[in-house]
Each structure stands twice: as C-alpha cells, then as structure tokens.
Amino acid sequence: MALLTLSGIRVRYGSVEVLHGIDMHVEEGEIVTILGANGAGKSTTLLAVSGLVRPFEGDIRLDGESLLRLKPHQVVGLGVSQSPEGRRVFGSLSVLENLDLGAFLVKDGPKRSKTLEWIFSLFPRLAERKGQLAGTLSGGEQQMLAIGRALMAQPRLLLLDEPSLGLAPLLVRSIFETIRTINASGVTVLLVEQNASAALKLATRGYVLEVGNMVMEAPAKDLLADPAIREAYLGG
C-alpha cells in the first residue's frame, strides 16, 4: 500500500475547476516531484493533501485512511506537514518561536528538543539566528526556517512547495542537498519545484501536470531524458 494516494481528485475555486480528476501515489521513502507550468495546479494539489482546500470529488488517503473529512491540524497529526510557497514565516516572531509553532501538536518535550537539535544540525544558520526576528532574515534563511518549521511536526510526509524560489544558485544547491539528507533520515518528500532539472535529479519519480490534468508519470531519470519534457521544462 502506498503511503499517499490521490484518486480522481477534482478541485475548484468558485466556479473554476482547477484539478480535473488527478491520480497519483507516493511510496514510503520516495522523493516524488510534480512538474508543470504556472497555474497547472501543482500548489493546489499540495493544499488538497494538507486539507487547506477541499476536493469536491475523489479521495486522498494516507496509509489507506481518507483525509477528506479531517481538519488541517488533524492531517498534521497523522504525519503530513507542509513548507508553503513563499515561506510564510511569522516575521514578528523569532526563529525559535517560529520553530516552536511547528511543533504545536508534539507534546513530548524531549522529542521536541531532539528534533530542534536535528534541525539546527541541518541548518546551522538557524541556530546562529535563533533569537532573531524571522522578518529580518534573508530569503534563503527564511526558506530554511520554513522547512525547519515543517520538520518540527516530525512528519512522515513532507510537502515542499517551491523551496528554491528566488534563491541564488549556491543556496539552491544547499537546499536540495538538505532535502536529500532529510529524505535519507526516513522522511518521504512530495516536491513542487519550478527548477525541474534540480528536482528530477533529486527525485525518485515525477508527475507532469498540465492545466489541472495529470498527463505523465515516470521515473525521474526517464523524464530527464524525455525530449518533450526537456523542451517544455528544461530549456531544450
């Protein structure tokens, strides 16, 4: 049984349907990436998994259990957390306070402390700036914080939405290496990323979403080698 399964998911905003019956699955231990142009429905897919938007048709299952009737915090409680597009850190709170908010469902104090130590080992810059207001961090540091905050919930499945957006190439490489390390620790990753080349080099498998329709699924190495994918998403 797959860790995550989406079956026939349809989502609309008002009268506009943005996901047209998509199917996908994520196996435990994988890194799976979703490719697609702006407006394809990639972020909406992650929001549907998180419970932040509600499909009007289809089902989303985690370990065989439907998530559709659950509130977002209940989805987090089952082991799914998200680092959103645009980071969305709480700028008036410190780095440490932002991280603490990510662990709001974790009642085990020693476990929280151990997770925090792990995040500081992944992102030493956050440890250096733990008392600093999040709004004064650089873009790269805010991205580290957004990922760290999601990890504080101790997820089995981490949803990452555009983690490299707006970052310098050196920082992009660092963020992607950290995602690899997070996955190696046992966290499954579902990744939305416009840097298609970097995402496919990192991922196990990939899906291609076009205007709300899932049009392709293949091993990441096959997508990297596909001429049509190279033309559309990798610059030829």
Secondary structure by P-SEA (a helix, b strand, c coil): cccbbbcbbbbbccccccccccccccccccbbbbbbccccaaaaaaaaaacccccccccccccccccccccaaaaaaabbbbbcccccccccccaaaaaaaaacccccaaaaaaaaaaaaaacaaaaaccccccccccaaaaaaaaaaaaacccccbbbbccccccccaaaaaaaaaaaaaaaaabbbbbbbccaaaaaaaaccbbbbbccccccccccaaaaaacaaaaaccccc
